[in-house]
Amino acid sequence: MQSYTIGQAARLLGVSADTARRWADAGRVATHRDEGGRRLIDGRDLAAFSVEIAQSGSGEEEHPYTSVRNAFPGIVTAVKLGDVAAQVEIQAGPHRLVSLLTREAVEELGLEVGMQATARVKSTNVHIDRA
Protein backbone atom coordinates (compact mmCIF):
# COMPACT_ATOMS: atom_id res chain seq x y z
CA MET A 1 0.00 0.00 0.00
CA GLN A 2 1.27 3.44 -0.88
CA SER A 3 2.02 5.88 1.94
CA TYR A 4 2.22 9.66 1.73
CA THR A 5 4.38 12.26 3.47
CA ILE A 6 2.66 15.10 5.28
CA GLY A 7 3.51 17.43 2.37
CA GLN A 8 2.09 15.04 -0.23
CA ALA A 9 -1.06 14.53 1.85
CA ALA A 10 -1.48 18.29 2.22
CA ARG A 11 -1.28 18.78 -1.56
CA LEU A 12 -3.87 16.05 -2.14
CA LEU A 13 -6.17 17.51 0.52
CA GLY A 14 -5.83 21.06 -0.81
CA VAL A 15 -4.40 22.48 2.44
CA SER A 16 -1.00 23.68 3.67
CA ALA A 17 1.55 21.27 5.12
CA ASP A 18 1.12 23.05 8.48
CA THR A 19 -2.61 22.27 8.46
CA ALA A 20 -2.00 18.61 7.58
CA ARG A 21 0.65 18.42 10.33
CA ARG A 22 -1.77 19.91 12.90
CA TRP A 23 -4.42 17.36 11.90
CA ALA A 24 -1.90 14.53 12.31
CA ASP A 25 -0.71 15.94 15.68
CA ALA A 26 -4.32 16.09 16.86
CA GLY A 27 -4.83 12.44 15.90
CA ARG A 28 -7.38 13.18 13.17
CA VAL A 29 -5.39 11.00 10.77
CA ALA A 30 -3.03 8.18 11.78
CA THR A 31 0.67 8.41 10.91
CA HIS A 32 3.68 6.15 11.18
CA ARG A 33 7.41 6.76 10.73
CA ASP A 34 9.66 5.41 8.01
CA GLU A 35 13.29 4.35 8.48
CA GLY A 36 14.40 7.98 8.04
CA GLY A 37 12.01 9.23 10.72
CA ARG A 38 9.57 10.93 8.34
CA ARG A 39 5.90 10.77 9.25
CA LEU A 40 3.81 8.92 6.68
CA ILE A 41 0.08 8.41 6.22
CA ASP A 42 -1.20 5.12 4.83
CA GLY A 43 -3.07 5.60 1.54
CA ARG A 44 -6.27 3.98 2.78
CA ASP A 45 -6.26 6.18 5.91
CA LEU A 46 -5.69 9.28 3.78
CA ALA A 47 -8.49 8.31 1.39
CA ALA A 48 -10.97 7.88 4.26
CA PHE A 49 -9.84 11.13 5.90
CA SER A 50 -10.14 13.08 2.63
CA VAL A 51 -13.77 11.98 2.29
CA GLU A 52 -14.43 12.86 5.95
CA ILE A 53 -13.11 16.41 5.70
CA ALA A 54 -14.80 17.03 2.35
CA GLN A 55 -18.17 15.95 3.77
CA SER A 56 -17.76 17.98 6.95
CA GLY A 57 -16.50 21.08 5.17
CA SER A 58 -13.95 21.50 7.96
CA GLY A 59 -11.07 22.75 5.82
CA GLU A 60 -9.24 25.36 7.85
CA GLU A 61 -8.04 27.27 4.81
CA GLU A 62 -10.53 29.01 2.57
CA HIS A 63 -8.54 29.39 -0.64
CA PRO A 64 -10.09 28.17 -3.89
CA TYR A 65 -8.97 24.86 -5.34
CA THR A 66 -8.41 25.41 -9.03
CA SER A 67 -7.52 23.15 -11.92
CA VAL A 68 -4.96 23.69 -14.62
CA ARG A 69 -6.26 22.48 -17.98
CA ASN A 70 -9.06 20.66 -16.18
CA ALA A 71 -6.74 18.37 -14.19
CA PHE A 72 -7.76 17.41 -10.65
CA PRO A 73 -4.96 15.62 -8.76
CA GLY A 74 -6.29 13.65 -5.82
CA ILE A 75 -6.57 10.31 -4.12
CA VAL A 76 -8.69 7.32 -5.13
CA THR A 77 -11.38 6.83 -2.47
CA ALA A 78 -13.47 4.06 -4.07
CA VAL A 79 -13.26 1.52 -6.88
CA LYS A 80 -16.35 -0.49 -7.84
CA LEU A 81 -15.77 -3.19 -10.45
CA GLY A 82 -18.52 -4.73 -12.54
CA ASP A 83 -18.23 -7.45 -15.17
CA VAL A 84 -17.46 -4.92 -17.94
CA ALA A 85 -17.66 -1.42 -16.43
CA ALA A 86 -16.14 0.19 -13.36
CA GLN A 87 -16.69 3.28 -11.23
CA VAL A 88 -13.76 5.17 -9.71
CA GLU A 89 -14.10 7.99 -7.19
CA ILE A 90 -11.33 10.55 -6.62
CA GLN A 91 -11.27 13.13 -3.85
CA ALA A 92 -9.35 16.17 -5.12
CA GLY A 93 -9.29 18.66 -2.27
CA PRO A 94 -12.93 19.59 -1.68
CA HIS A 95 -14.00 18.07 -5.02
CA ARG A 96 -15.34 14.52 -5.40
CA LEU A 97 -15.09 13.24 -8.96
CA VAL A 98 -16.69 10.04 -10.18
CA SER A 99 -15.63 8.39 -13.43
CA LEU A 100 -17.28 5.52 -15.27
CA LEU A 101 -14.81 3.55 -17.36
CA THR A 102 -14.11 0.00 -18.43
CA ARG A 103 -13.00 -2.62 -15.94
CA GLU A 104 -10.08 -3.34 -18.25
CA ALA A 105 -8.86 0.28 -17.98
CA VAL A 106 -9.03 0.18 -14.17
CA GLU A 107 -7.07 -3.07 -14.10
CA GLU A 108 -4.45 -1.80 -16.58
CA LEU A 109 -3.93 1.35 -14.49
CA GLY A 110 -3.83 -0.73 -11.30
CA LEU A 111 -6.22 1.68 -9.58
CA GLU A 112 -7.03 0.96 -5.95
CA VAL A 113 -8.17 2.92 -2.91
CA GLY A 114 -5.40 5.07 -1.47
CA MET A 115 -3.50 5.62 -4.73
CA GLN A 116 -2.73 9.05 -6.09
CA ALA A 117 -4.45 9.75 -9.41
CA THR A 118 -5.45 12.70 -11.56
CA ALA A 119 -8.93 13.12 -12.98
CA ARG A 120 -8.98 15.00 -16.28
CA VAL A 121 -12.27 16.51 -17.34
CA LYS A 122 -13.33 17.25 -20.91
CA SER A 123 -16.80 18.48 -21.60
CA THR A 124 -18.73 20.00 -24.47
CA ASN A 125 -21.09 21.71 -22.01
CA VAL A 126 -20.01 23.81 -19.06
CA HIS A 127 -22.57 25.17 -16.61
CA ILE A 128 -21.66 28.17 -14.49
CA ASP A 129 -23.49 29.23 -11.34
CA ARG A 130 -23.10 32.73 -9.99
CA ALA A 131 -22.24 32.83 -6.30
Phi, psi and omega per residue, in radians:
M1 nan 2.394 3.129
Q2 -1.274 2.475 3.042
S3 -2.054 2.757 -3.068
Y4 -2.212 2.489 3.025
T5 -1.275 2.921 3.100
I6 -1.020 -0.734 -3.141
G7 -1.116 -0.752 3.110
Q8 -1.128 -0.749 3.123
A9 -1.076 -0.743 3.141
A10 -1.042 -0.774 3.136
R11 -1.078 -0.745 -3.139
L12 -1.191 -0.544 -3.134
L13 -1.500 -0.195 -3.141
G14 1.332 0.535 3.123
V15 -2.267 3.031 3.097
S16 -1.339 2.799 3.077
A17 -1.071 -0.608 3.108
D18 -1.088 -0.728 3.114
T19 -1.122 -0.804 3.124
A20 -1.079 -0.686 3.118
R21 -1.122 -0.750 3.111
R22 -1.084 -0.726 3.111
W23 -1.087 -0.730 3.114
A24 -1.162 -0.752 3.127
D25 -1.066 -0.608 -3.122
A26 -1.416 -0.070 3.128
G27 1.427 0.240 -3.141
R28 -1.256 -0.439 3.071
V29 -2.446 2.353 -3.070
A30 -1.307 2.478 3.076
T31 -2.248 2.825 2.996
H32 -2.477 2.886 -3.094
R33 -1.841 2.498 3.043
D34 -1.546 -3.079 -3.089
E35 -1.059 -0.515 3.140
G36 -1.496 -0.005 3.127
G37 1.558 0.005 3.121
R38 -1.286 2.502 3.067
R39 -1.414 2.326 3.137
L40 -2.186 2.663 3.082
I41 -2.051 2.224 3.094
D42 -1.078 2.455 -3.096
G43 -0.994 -0.722 3.133
R44 -1.152 -0.683 3.105
D45 -1.131 -0.721 3.138
L46 -1.157 -0.695 3.113
A47 -1.063 -0.818 3.139
A48 -1.116 -0.727 -3.131
F49 -1.162 -0.657 -3.131
S50 -1.121 -0.653 3.089
V51 -1.179 -0.745 -3.136
E52 -1.031 -0.855 -3.088
I53 -1.262 -0.542 3.095
A54 -1.160 -0.697 -3.130
Q55 -1.250 -0.595 -3.105
S56 -1.473 -0.290 -3.109
G57 1.122 0.521 -3.033
S58 -1.656 0.389 3.080
G59 -1.053 2.320 -3.098
E60 -1.408 -0.360 -3.102
E61 -1.876 2.349 -3.070
E62 -1.907 0.859 3.035
H63 -1.744 2.580 -3.093
P64 -1.219 2.532 3.047
Y65 -1.690 2.058 -3.080
T66 -2.043 2.776 3.091
S67 -1.870 2.689 3.012
V68 -1.944 2.088 -3.085
R69 0.921 0.704 3.050
N70 1.069 0.607 3.097
A71 -1.855 2.264 -3.123
F72 -2.107 1.598 3.094
P73 -1.240 2.406 -3.127
G74 -2.881 -2.726 -3.099
I75 -2.232 2.417 -3.140
V76 -1.241 2.168 -3.117
T77 -1.892 -0.298 3.111
A78 -2.783 2.506 3.044
V79 -2.367 2.095 3.120
K80 -2.070 2.015 -3.100
L81 -1.752 2.278 2.995
G82 -1.852 -2.990 3.131
D83 -1.143 -0.701 -3.091
V84 -2.102 -0.696 -3.065
A85 -1.828 2.895 3.108
A86 -2.517 2.757 3.071
Q87 -2.184 2.250 3.132
V88 -2.153 2.286 3.089
E89 -1.911 2.375 3.088
I90 -2.189 2.315 3.031
Q91 -1.749 2.008 -3.125
A92 -2.042 1.611 -3.024
G93 1.061 -2.240 -3.136
P94 -1.431 -0.016 -3.053
H95 -1.739 2.291 3.047
R96 -1.852 2.102 3.133
L97 -1.998 2.400 3.132
V98 -2.119 2.251 -3.140
S99 -2.127 2.378 3.030
L100 -1.811 2.169 -3.127
L101 -2.580 3.130 -3.113
T102 -1.332 2.649 3.063
R103 -1.047 -0.690 3.140
E104 -1.021 -0.729 3.134
A105 -1.113 -0.746 3.124
V106 -1.080 -0.757 -3.137
E107 -1.183 -0.698 3.114
E108 -1.120 -0.661 3.113
L109 -1.360 -0.289 -3.121
G110 1.188 0.567 -3.082
L111 -1.228 2.331 3.043
E112 -2.645 2.805 -3.108
V113 -1.002 2.350 3.108
G114 1.721 -0.177 3.140
M115 -1.457 2.605 3.022
Q116 -1.381 2.403 3.115
A117 -2.668 2.822 3.102
T118 -2.108 2.211 3.050
A119 -1.596 2.258 3.090
R120 -1.994 2.259 -3.018
V121 -1.957 2.237 3.036
K122 -2.246 2.265 -3.074
S123 -2.522 2.538 3.052
T124 -1.549 -0.273 3.106
N125 -2.178 2.298 3.082
V126 -2.198 2.202 3.117
H127 -1.808 2.385 -3.129
I128 -2.167 2.241 3.071
D129 -1.845 2.418 3.094
R130 -1.528 2.285 -3.117
A131 -1.308 nan nan
